[in-house]
Amino acid sequence: MFQSHQGEFAALLTAVFWTITAIAFESAGKKVGSLSTNLIRLLLAFIFIGIYSQITRGSFIPFDASAHNWVWLSLSGLVGFVIGDLLLFEAYVVIGSRISMLIMSLTPPITAFLGWLIMDERLTKQNFLGMFLTILGIMIVVLDRKTKNNPKEEESHQENGKRNRIKFTYPIVGILLAFGGAVGQGSGLVLSKFGMQDFDPFAATQIRVITGLVGFAILFAFMKRWKKVFEAVKNRSAMTRLSIGAFFGPFLGVSFSLLSVKYTTTGVASTIMAIVPVLIIPPAVIFFKEKITFKEVIGSVIAVIGVALFFM
């Protein structure tokens, strides 16, 4: 069974790894900032993968990769790690990892849309239904209808025909940041599969990590933020969380996501990985003492059902 579904099992493990790393990076990001978190976790991931590759492949750096591997995997690293993850990690700080990862459940529909746009893949009625349910689930969580309790405000809104106002439960900036992360991850996954081909998934991940490191190094030099990085390294509590996040995220998580798309379709892999919003609810309650409403649970379930239906 494992042999015939190794891609699916790899995707399931990826979801578990990403749940752990989301919590670790949210905590670290609040201590040292999302930019420092991004750079340090990639550096740690580069070391983890290098040691693993040295043991399993006899090479710390993937010098055996082809030009095709380097070009497309580097582009994937730029889109996924630098742009996508920069937006996602800032979203962790603004709206938290649980809501960020719920919005990230849009990644499979985004991936399918990119497939249609770039490779002329067609969407069926069931695909559209899945997309609708996913967006509906997210809207249930991020939107809230409240009635003003102040009589003067109610009177003012009645005069303008706006007694009940739709507003965002969470900051719109955080929601947009998480959505940008979803676009980056979807694009990165498509580029990764195209660039990896039959190459080793861990070595492929290291190429993406190298590009991410270069991208963030340039960004830090431009923004003159290196001092923040050195301060972050001295923060033992944050470094512990960063080490845990780097091990389960860009090392195991990203590598297993590439292993997954190597043995199954990108759509199936993305769908299984999208269960993170459900997996993250228990630890969010336990570690961050978040209060989970029935509305949020229902929204999360509907969103994941929508993603699953999208690729059935």
BAKOLSE-472812 format. One record per residue (C-alpha): residue number from 1; residue in three letters; x, y, z. Coordinates in steps of 0.05 Angstrom, whole numbers, always signed. Layout:
<sites>
num=NUM | residu=ALA | xx=X | yy=Y | zz=Z
...
</sites>
This chain:
<sites>
num=1 | residu=MET | xx=+0 | yy=+0 | zz=+0
num=2 | residu=PHE | xx=+56 | yy=+48 | zz=+19
num=3 | residu=GLN | xx=+92 | yy=+35 | zz=-47
num=4 | residu=SER | xx=+31 | yy=+51 | zz=-89
num=5 | residu=HIS | xx=+13 | yy=+113 | zz=-48
num=6 | residu=GLN | xx=+81 | yy=+139 | zz=-27
num=7 | residu=GLY | xx=+66 | yy=+207 | zz=-58
num=8 | residu=GLU | xx=+2 | yy=+213 | zz=-17
num=9 | residu=PHE | xx=+37 | yy=+191 | zz=+47
num=10 | residu=ALA | xx=+92 | yy=+242 | zz=+34
num=11 | residu=ALA | xx=+40 | yy=+296 | zz=+27
num=12 | residu=LEU | xx=+7 | yy=+276 | zz=+92
num=13 | residu=LEU | xx=+73 | yy=+279 | zz=+129
num=14 | residu=THR | xx=+85 | yy=+347 | zz=+97
num=15 | residu=ALA | xx=+20 | yy=+373 | zz=+127
num=16 | residu=VAL | xx=+42 | yy=+348 | zz=+196
num=17 | residu=PHE | xx=+111 | yy=+379 | zz=+188
num=18 | residu=TRP | xx=+82 | yy=+446 | zz=+165
num=19 | residu=THR | xx=+34 | yy=+447 | zz=+225
num=20 | residu=ILE | xx=+94 | yy=+442 | zz=+272
num=21 | residu=THR | xx=+135 | yy=+493 | zz=+234
num=22 | residu=ALA | xx=+77 | yy=+543 | zz=+229
num=23 | residu=ILE | xx=+71 | yy=+545 | zz=+305
num=24 | residu=ALA | xx=+146 | yy=+549 | zz=+316
num=25 | residu=PHE | xx=+156 | yy=+605 | zz=+266
num=26 | residu=GLU | xx=+96 | yy=+645 | zz=+291
num=27 | residu=SER | xx=+127 | yy=+645 | zz=+361
num=28 | residu=ALA | xx=+197 | yy=+661 | zz=+335
num=29 | residu=GLY | xx=+172 | yy=+715 | zz=+288
num=30 | residu=LYS | xx=+138 | yy=+752 | zz=+345
num=31 | residu=LYS | xx=+204 | yy=+752 | zz=+383
num=32 | residu=VAL | xx=+253 | yy=+772 | zz=+329
num=33 | residu=GLY | xx=+211 | yy=+793 | zz=+269
num=34 | residu=SER | xx=+190 | yy=+757 | zz=+206
num=35 | residu=LEU | xx=+250 | yy=+780 | zz=+163
num=36 | residu=SER | xx=+302 | yy=+753 | zz=+211
num=37 | residu=THR | xx=+261 | yy=+689 | zz=+219
num=38 | residu=ASN | xx=+261 | yy=+677 | zz=+144
num=39 | residu=LEU | xx=+336 | yy=+686 | zz=+135
num=40 | residu=ILE | xx=+358 | yy=+646 | zz=+195
num=41 | residu=ARG | xx=+311 | yy=+588 | zz=+182
num=42 | residu=LEU | xx=+338 | yy=+582 | zz=+110
num=43 | residu=LEU | xx=+410 | yy=+582 | zz=+135
num=44 | residu=LEU | xx=+393 | yy=+527 | zz=+185
num=45 | residu=ALA | xx=+356 | yy=+488 | zz=+131
num=46 | residu=PHE | xx=+417 | yy=+494 | zz=+85
num=47 | residu=ILE | xx=+460 | yy=+463 | zz=+139
num=48 | residu=PHE | xx=+410 | yy=+408 | zz=+156
num=49 | residu=ILE | xx=+402 | yy=+388 | zz=+82
num=50 | residu=GLY | xx=+477 | yy=+393 | zz=+70
num=51 | residu=ILE | xx=+492 | yy=+345 | zz=+126
num=52 | residu=TYR | xx=+438 | yy=+298 | zz=+102
num=53 | residu=SER | xx=+462 | yy=+301 | zz=+30
num=54 | residu=GLN | xx=+534 | yy=+290 | zz=+51
num=55 | residu=ILE | xx=+514 | yy=+226 | zz=+87
num=56 | residu=THR | xx=+466 | yy=+199 | zz=+34
num=57 | residu=ARG | xx=+495 | yy=+226 | zz=-31
num=58 | residu=GLY | xx=+568 | yy=+241 | zz=-13
num=59 | residu=SER | xx=+561 | yy=+315 | zz=-30
num=60 | residu=PHE | xx=+545 | yy=+374 | zz=+15
num=61 | residu=ILE | xx=+522 | yy=+417 | zz=-44
num=62 | residu=PRO | xx=+485 | yy=+389 | zz=-105
num=63 | residu=PHE | xx=+539 | yy=+399 | zz=-157
num=64 | residu=ASP | xx=+510 | yy=+341 | zz=-198
num=65 | residu=ALA | xx=+447 | yy=+380 | zz=-215
num=66 | residu=SER | xx=+436 | yy=+398 | zz=-288
num=67 | residu=ALA | xx=+429 | yy=+468 | zz=-315
num=68 | residu=HIS | xx=+355 | yy=+456 | zz=-322
num=69 | residu=ASN | xx=+351 | yy=+437 | zz=-248
num=70 | residu=TRP | xx=+389 | yy=+499 | zz=-225
num=71 | residu=VAL | xx=+351 | yy=+549 | zz=-268
num=72 | residu=TRP | xx=+279 | yy=+526 | zz=-253
num=73 | residu=LEU | xx=+291 | yy=+506 | zz=-181
num=74 | residu=SER | xx=+326 | yy=+572 | zz=-168
num=75 | residu=LEU | xx=+266 | yy=+609 | zz=-197
num=76 | residu=SER | xx=+221 | yy=+566 | zz=-154
num=77 | residu=GLY | xx=+262 | yy=+585 | zz=-92
num=78 | residu=LEU | xx=+257 | yy=+659 | zz=-109
num=79 | residu=VAL | xx=+181 | yy=+655 | zz=-118
num=80 | residu=GLY | xx=+167 | yy=+607 | zz=-61
num=81 | residu=PHE | xx=+218 | yy=+623 | zz=-7
num=82 | residu=VAL | xx=+234 | yy=+696 | zz=-18
num=83 | residu=ILE | xx=+168 | yy=+727 | zz=-42
num=84 | residu=GLY | xx=+116 | yy=+676 | zz=-19
num=85 | residu=ASP | xx=+145 | yy=+660 | zz=+49
num=86 | residu=LEU | xx=+163 | yy=+732 | zz=+64
num=87 | residu=LEU | xx=+89 | yy=+749 | zz=+56
num=88 | residu=LEU | xx=+66 | yy=+687 | zz=+95
num=89 | residu=PHE | xx=+113 | yy=+698 | zz=+154
num=90 | residu=GLU | xx=+91 | yy=+770 | zz=+160
num=91 | residu=ALA | xx=+19 | yy=+744 | zz=+160
num=92 | residu=TYR | xx=+38 | yy=+698 | zz=+218
num=93 | residu=VAL | xx=+56 | yy=+759 | zz=+259
num=94 | residu=VAL | xx=-6 | yy=+800 | zz=+238
num=95 | residu=ILE | xx=-62 | yy=+748 | zz=+241
num=96 | residu=GLY | xx=-30 | yy=+685 | zz=+270
num=97 | residu=SER | xx=-10 | yy=+618 | zz=+240
num=98 | residu=ARG | xx=-78 | yy=+585 | zz=+244
num=99 | residu=ILE | xx=-116 | yy=+637 | zz=+202
num=100 | residu=SER | xx=-56 | yy=+645 | zz=+156
num=101 | residu=MET | xx=-54 | yy=+570 | zz=+141
num=102 | residu=LEU | xx=-130 | yy=+570 | zz=+130
num=103 | residu=ILE | xx=-122 | yy=+622 | zz=+76
num=104 | residu=MET | xx=-64 | yy=+581 | zz=+49
num=105 | residu=SER | xx=-115 | yy=+527 | zz=+34
num=106 | residu=LEU | xx=-127 | yy=+568 | zz=-29
num=107 | residu=THR | xx=-61 | yy=+541 | zz=-55
num=108 | residu=PRO | xx=-91 | yy=+481 | zz=-93
num=109 | residu=PRO | xx=-142 | yy=+523 | zz=-132
num=110 | residu=ILE | xx=-88 | yy=+574 | zz=-146
num=111 | residu=THR | xx=-42 | yy=+519 | zz=-171
num=112 | residu=ALA | xx=-98 | yy=+493 | zz=-216
num=113 | residu=PHE | xx=-111 | yy=+564 | zz=-242
num=114 | residu=LEU | xx=-37 | yy=+572 | zz=-259
num=115 | residu=GLY | xx=-41 | yy=+505 | zz=-295
num=116 | residu=TRP | xx=-100 | yy=+530 | zz=-336
num=117 | residu=LEU | xx=-65 | yy=+596 | zz=-350
num=118 | residu=ILE | xx=+3 | yy=+568 | zz=-369
num=119 | residu=MET | xx=-13 | yy=+499 | zz=-395
num=120 | residu=ASP | xx=-85 | yy=+509 | zz=-418
num=121 | residu=GLU | xx=-114 | yy=+458 | zz=-368
num=122 | residu=ARG | xx=-190 | yy=+461 | zz=-364
num=123 | residu=LEU | xx=-232 | yy=+468 | zz=-301
num=124 | residu=THR | xx=-294 | yy=+425 | zz=-293
num=125 | residu=LYS | xx=-359 | yy=+442 | zz=-258
num=126 | residu=GLN | xx=-335 | yy=+402 | zz=-198
num=127 | residu=ASN | xx=-271 | yy=+442 | zz=-198
num=128 | residu=PHE | xx=-311 | yy=+507 | zz=-194
num=129 | residu=LEU | xx=-354 | yy=+477 | zz=-138
num=130 | residu=GLY | xx=-292 | yy=+460 | zz=-99
num=131 | residu=MET | xx=-265 | yy=+530 | zz=-108
num=132 | residu=PHE | xx=-331 | yy=+560 | zz=-85
num=133 | residu=LEU | xx=-332 | yy=+518 | zz=-22
num=134 | residu=THR | xx=-259 | yy=+535 | zz=-6
num=135 | residu=ILE | xx=-271 | yy=+609 | zz=-12
num=136 | residu=LEU | xx=-337 | yy=+603 | zz=+26
num=137 | residu=GLY | xx=-302 | yy=+569 | zz=+84
num=138 | residu=ILE | xx=-249 | yy=+623 | zz=+87
num=139 | residu=MET | xx=-301 | yy=+678 | zz=+85
num=140 | residu=ILE | xx=-339 | yy=+646 | zz=+143
num=141 | residu=VAL | xx=-276 | yy=+653 | zz=+185
num=142 | residu=VAL | xx=-249 | yy=+721 | zz=+164
num=143 | residu=LEU | xx=-315 | yy=+758 | zz=+156
num=144 | residu=ASP | xx=-362 | yy=+777 | zz=+212
num=145 | residu=ARG | xx=-428 | yy=+815 | zz=+214
num=146 | residu=LYS | xx=-438 | yy=+858 | zz=+276
num=147 | residu=THR | xx=-490 | yy=+908 | zz=+296
num=148 | residu=LYS | xx=-468 | yy=+973 | zz=+329
num=149 | residu=ASN | xx=-492 | yy=+978 | zz=+401
num=150 | residu=ASN | xx=-484 | yy=+1053 | zz=+408
num=151 | residu=PRO | xx=-553 | yy=+1086 | zz=+397
num=152 | residu=LYS | xx=-523 | yy=+1148 | zz=+364
num=153 | residu=GLU | xx=-482 | yy=+1105 | zz=+317
num=154 | residu=GLU | xx=-543 | yy=+1062 | zz=+301
num=155 | residu=GLU | xx=-583 | yy=+1125 | zz=+285
num=156 | residu=SER | xx=-527 | yy=+1151 | zz=+241
num=157 | residu=HIS | xx=-521 | yy=+1085 | zz=+204
num=158 | residu=GLN | xx=-597 | yy=+1082 | zz=+195
num=159 | residu=GLU | xx=-596 | yy=+1149 | zz=+162
num=160 | residu=ASN | xx=-543 | yy=+1123 | zz=+114
num=161 | residu=GLY | xx=-577 | yy=+1056 | zz=+104
num=162 | residu=LYS | xx=-520 | yy=+1021 | zz=+139
num=163 | residu=ARG | xx=-546 | yy=+994 | zz=+204
num=164 | residu=ASN | xx=-509 | yy=+929 | zz=+196
num=165 | residu=ARG | xx=-439 | yy=+933 | zz=+170
num=166 | residu=ILE | xx=-396 | yy=+877 | zz=+142
num=167 | residu=LYS | xx=-326 | yy=+881 | zz=+170
num=168 | residu=PHE | xx=-264 | yy=+837 | zz=+173
num=169 | residu=THR | xx=-254 | yy=+797 | zz=+237
num=170 | residu=TYR | xx=-179 | yy=+798 | zz=+223
num=171 | residu=PRO | xx=-136 | yy=+855 | zz=+193
num=172 | residu=ILE | xx=-144 | yy=+859 | zz=+118
num=173 | residu=VAL | xx=-69 | yy=+870 | zz=+111
num=174 | residu=GLY | xx=-56 | yy=+803 | zz=+145
num=175 | residu=ILE | xx=-107 | yy=+768 | zz=+100
num=176 | residu=LEU | xx=-75 | yy=+797 | zz=+37
num=177 | residu=LEU | xx=-6 | yy=+777 | zz=+62
num=178 | residu=ALA | xx=-29 | yy=+705 | zz=+72
num=179 | residu=PHE | xx=-62 | yy=+704 | zz=+4
num=180 | residu=GLY | xx=+4 | yy=+728 | zz=-27
num=181 | residu=GLY | xx=+37 | yy=+670 | zz=+9
num=182 | residu=ALA | xx=-13 | yy=+622 | zz=-23
num=183 | residu=VAL | xx=+2 | yy=+649 | zz=-92
num=184 | residu=GLY | xx=+77 | yy=+642 | zz=-79
num=185 | residu=GLN | xx=+71 | yy=+571 | zz=-54
num=186 | residu=GLY | xx=+27 | yy=+549 | zz=-112
num=187 | residu=SER | xx=+74 | yy=+580 | zz=-163
num=188 | residu=GLY | xx=+134 | yy=+551 | zz=-128
num=189 | residu=LEU | xx=+105 | yy=+481 | zz=-128
num=190 | residu=VAL | xx=+91 | yy=+482 | zz=-203
num=191 | residu=LEU | xx=+161 | yy=+509 | zz=-218
num=192 | residu=SER | xx=+192 | yy=+458 | zz=-170
num=193 | residu=LYS | xx=+160 | yy=+398 | zz=-204
num=194 | residu=PHE | xx=+181 | yy=+424 | zz=-273
num=195 | residu=GLY | xx=+252 | yy=+438 | zz=-249
num=196 | residu=MET | xx=+263 | yy=+376 | zz=-207
num=197 | residu=GLN | xx=+243 | yy=+322 | zz=-258
num=198 | residu=ASP | xx=+279 | yy=+258 | zz=-234
num=199 | residu=PHE | xx=+328 | yy=+295 | zz=-188
num=200 | residu=ASP | xx=+334 | yy=+280 | zz=-114
num=201 | residu=PRO | xx=+280 | yy=+319 | zz=-75
num=202 | residu=PHE | xx=+326 | yy=+338 | zz=-17
num=203 | residu=ALA | xx=+380 | yy=+363 | zz=-64
num=204 | residu=ALA | xx=+327 | yy=+400 | zz=-104
num=205 | residu=THR | xx=+303 | yy=+433 | zz=-39
num=206 | residu=GLN | xx=+374 | yy=+455 | zz=-24
num=207 | residu=ILE | xx=+379 | yy=+491 | zz=-91
num=208 | residu=ARG | xx=+315 | yy=+528 | zz=-74
num=209 | residu=VAL | xx=+343 | yy=+544 | zz=-5
num=210 | residu=ILE | xx=+407 | yy=+572 | zz=-34
num=211 | residu=THR | xx=+367 | yy=+618 | zz=-79
num=212 | residu=GLY | xx=+325 | yy=+639 | zz=-19
num=213 | residu=LEU | xx=+388 | yy=+655 | zz=+21
num=214 | residu=VAL | xx=+417 | yy=+697 | zz=-35
num=215 | residu=GLY | xx=+350 | yy=+734 | zz=-43
num=216 | residu=PHE | xx=+343 | yy=+750 | zz=+30
num=217 | residu=ALA | xx=+417 | yy=+769 | zz=+37
num=218 | residu=ILE | xx=+407 | yy=+821 | zz=-18
num=219 | residu=LEU | xx=+342 | yy=+845 | zz=+14
num=220 | residu=PHE | xx=+376 | yy=+852 | zz=+82
num=221 | residu=ALA | xx=+435 | yy=+890 | zz=+52
num=222 | residu=PHE | xx=+386 | yy=+938 | zz=+17
num=223 | residu=MET | xx=+345 | yy=+948 | zz=+80
num=224 | residu=LYS | xx=+406 | yy=+950 | zz=+126
num=225 | residu=ARG | xx=+375 | yy=+899 | zz=+173
num=226 | residu=TRP | xx=+436 | yy=+855 | zz=+188
num=227 | residu=LYS | xx=+438 | yy=+883 | zz=+259
num=228 | residu=LYS | xx=+370 | yy=+852 | zz=+271
num=229 | residu=VAL | xx=+395 | yy=+784 | zz=+248
num=230 | residu=PHE | xx=+454 | yy=+786 | zz=+296
num=231 | residu=GLU | xx=+407 | yy=+806 | zz=+353
num=232 | residu=ALA | xx=+360 | yy=+749 | zz=+335
num=233 | residu=VAL | xx=+418 | yy=+698 | zz=+336
num=234 | residu=LYS | xx=+432 | yy=+719 | zz=+408
num=235 | residu=ASN | xx=+360 | yy=+706 | zz=+428
num=236 | residu=ARG | xx=+364 | yy=+633 | zz=+453
num=237 | residu=SER | xx=+289 | yy=+625 | zz=+460
num=238 | residu=ALA | xx=+277 | yy=+648 | zz=+389
num=239 | residu=MET | xx=+335 | yy=+606 | zz=+362
num=240 | residu=THR | xx=+306 | yy=+544 | zz=+394
num=241 | residu=ARG | xx=+240 | yy=+555 | zz=+359
num=242 | residu=LEU | xx=+275 | yy=+573 | zz=+294
num=243 | residu=SER | xx=+316 | yy=+508 | zz=+296
num=244 | residu=ILE | xx=+253 | yy=+467 | zz=+307
num=245 | residu=GLY | xx=+217 | yy=+505 | zz=+252
num=246 | residu=ALA | xx=+275 | yy=+499 | zz=+203
num=247 | residu=PHE | xx=+281 | yy=+424 | zz=+215
num=248 | residu=PHE | xx=+207 | yy=+409 | zz=+204
num=249 | residu=GLY | xx=+196 | yy=+464 | zz=+152
num=250 | residu=PRO | xx=+246 | yy=+478 | zz=+96
num=251 | residu=PHE | xx=+285 | yy=+414 | zz=+112
num=252 | residu=LEU | xx=+233 | yy=+359 | zz=+121
num=253 | residu=GLY | xx=+169 | yy=+395 | zz=+100
num=254 | residu=VAL | xx=+192 | yy=+425 | zz=+34
num=255 | residu=SER | xx=+233 | yy=+363 | zz=+16
num=256 | residu=PHE | xx=+174 | yy=+317 | zz=+29
num=257 | residu=SER | xx=+129 | yy=+363 | zz=-12
num=258 | residu=LEU | xx=+176 | yy=+354 | zz=-71
num=259 | residu=LEU | xx=+179 | yy=+279 | zz=-57
num=260 | residu=SER | xx=+103 | yy=+280 | zz=-59
num=261 | residu=VAL | xx=+96 | yy=+315 | zz=-126
num=262 | residu=LYS | xx=+148 | yy=+268 | zz=-154
num=263 | residu=TYR | xx=+104 | yy=+207 | zz=-142
num=264 | residu=THR | xx=+34 | yy=+237 | zz=-149
num=265 | residu=THR | xx=+0 | yy=+295 | zz=-184
num=266 | residu=THR | xx=+10 | yy=+366 | zz=-160
num=267 | residu=GLY | xx=-65 | yy=+373 | zz=-148
num=268 | residu=VAL | xx=-70 | yy=+311 | zz=-103
num=269 | residu=ALA | xx=-8 | yy=+332 | zz=-65
num=270 | residu=SER | xx=-33 | yy=+403 | zz=-54
num=271 | residu=THR | xx=-100 | yy=+378 | zz=-31
num=272 | residu=ILE | xx=-71 | yy=+333 | zz=+23
num=273 | residu=MET | xx=-23 | yy=+387 | zz=+46
num=274 | residu=ALA | xx=-82 | yy=+434 | zz=+54
num=275 | residu=ILE | xx=-107 | yy=+398 | zz=+116
num=276 | residu=VAL | xx=-59 | yy=+441 | zz=+158
num=277 | residu=PRO | xx=-116 | yy=+489 | zz=+180
num=278 | residu=VAL | xx=-151 | yy=+430 | zz=+213
num=279 | residu=LEU | xx=-88 | yy=+400 | zz=+242
num=280 | residu=ILE | xx=-67 | yy=+467 | zz=+272
num=281 | residu=ILE | xx=-131 | yy=+479 | zz=+313
num=282 | residu=PRO | xx=-113 | yy=+434 | zz=+373
num=283 | residu=PRO | xx=-42 | yy=+462 | zz=+382
num=284 | residu=ALA | xx=-68 | yy=+533 | zz=+373
num=285 | residu=VAL | xx=-115 | yy=+522 | zz=+432
num=286 | residu=ILE | xx=-62 | yy=+485 | zz=+474
num=287 | residu=PHE | xx=-1 | yy=+529 | zz=+463
num=288 | residu=PHE | xx=-29 | yy=+598 | zz=+446
num=289 | residu=LYS | xx=-94 | yy=+592 | zz=+487
num=290 | residu=GLU | xx=-134 | yy=+615 | zz=+427
num=291 | residu=LYS | xx=-209 | yy=+611 | zz=+433
num=292 | residu=ILE | xx=-237 | yy=+572 | zz=+374
num=293 | residu=THR | xx=-309 | yy=+589 | zz=+357
num=294 | residu=PHE | xx=-358 | yy=+540 | zz=+326
num=295 | residu=LYS | xx=-361 | yy=+587 | zz=+265
num=296 | residu=GLU | xx=-286 | yy=+580 | zz=+254
num=297 | residu=VAL | xx=-287 | yy=+505 | zz=+261
num=298 | residu=ILE | xx=-343 | yy=+500 | zz=+210
num=299 | residu=GLY | xx=-307 | yy=+548 | zz=+163
num=300 | residu=SER | xx=-243 | yy=+508 | zz=+168
num=301 | residu=VAL | xx=-279 | yy=+443 | zz=+153
num=302 | residu=ILE | xx=-317 | yy=+472 | zz=+93
num=303 | residu=ALA | xx=-252 | yy=+501 | zz=+65
num=304 | residu=VAL | xx=-216 | yy=+435 | zz=+68
num=305 | residu=ILE | xx=-276 | yy=+397 | zz=+40
num=306 | residu=GLY | xx=-276 | yy=+447 | zz=-18
num=307 | residu=VAL | xx=-202 | yy=+434 | zz=-31
num=308 | residu=ALA | xx=-212 | yy=+359 | zz=-29
num=309 | residu=LEU | xx=-272 | yy=+363 | zz=-76
num=310 | residu=PHE | xx=-231 | yy=+406 | zz=-123
num=311 | residu=PHE | xx=-185 | yy=+348 | zz=-139
num=312 | residu=MET | xx=-231 | yy=+287 | zz=-131
</sites>
